[in-house]
Amino acid sequence: MATSEDNKMAVDIKIRPQGATGAVMANMDFLQSDLVSSRFGVVILSQAFFSKNWPQYELDGLGSREMGSGKQLILPIWHNITKDELLRHVPSLVDKVALRTADLTVVEIGHRIRDAIRE
């Protein structure tokens, strides 16, 4: 059962829907503003992620910021993908510590994200 802390966390974490293409692509300034001002980027790596161009565009922006800052900004989550699939699409993320939906529940993943951004 979700606690009030779980509910607060769900409200605090902004999630961009995977199906948002037209509005998202039409407003690249908004995307850039989000990428520049975000402390972290939770990236759910999945077949849906790899099937579109704009998620890769956002990931590239976060990767550039991460390289420039020397701090971990990308918080990857593997969803129904293998290491080999990730190697084909984004080899730079294979060695990053990541959460896996195969190993954790959504609530557990949320708690780990919360803990990571509080540090």
BELJO-V323725 format. One record per backbone hydrogen bond with DSSP energy under -0.5 kcal/mol. CO is the residue of the C=O (numbers start at 1). NH is the residue of the N-H. Records with the same first field share a line. If there is no record, write none. Layout:
# BELJO-V323725
CO=NH ; NH
This chain:
# BELJO-V323725
3=7
4=8
5=9
6=10
7=11
8=12
9=13
12=14
15=17
17=20
19=21
21=25
22=26
23=27
24=27
27=31
28=32
29=33
30=34
31=35
32=36
33=37
34=38
41=43 ; 75
42=44
43=45 ; 77
44=46
45=79
46=50
47=51
49=52
53=57
54=58
55=59
56=60
57=61
58=62
59=63
60=64
61=65
62=66
63=67
64=68
65=69
66=70
71=73
73=41 ; 75
74=76
75=43
76=99
77=45 ; 79
78=80 ; 101
82=86
83=87
84=88
85=89
86=90
90=93
91=94
93=96
99=78
100=103 ; 104
105=109
106=110
107=111
108=112
109=113
110=114
111=115
112=116
113=117
114=118
115=119
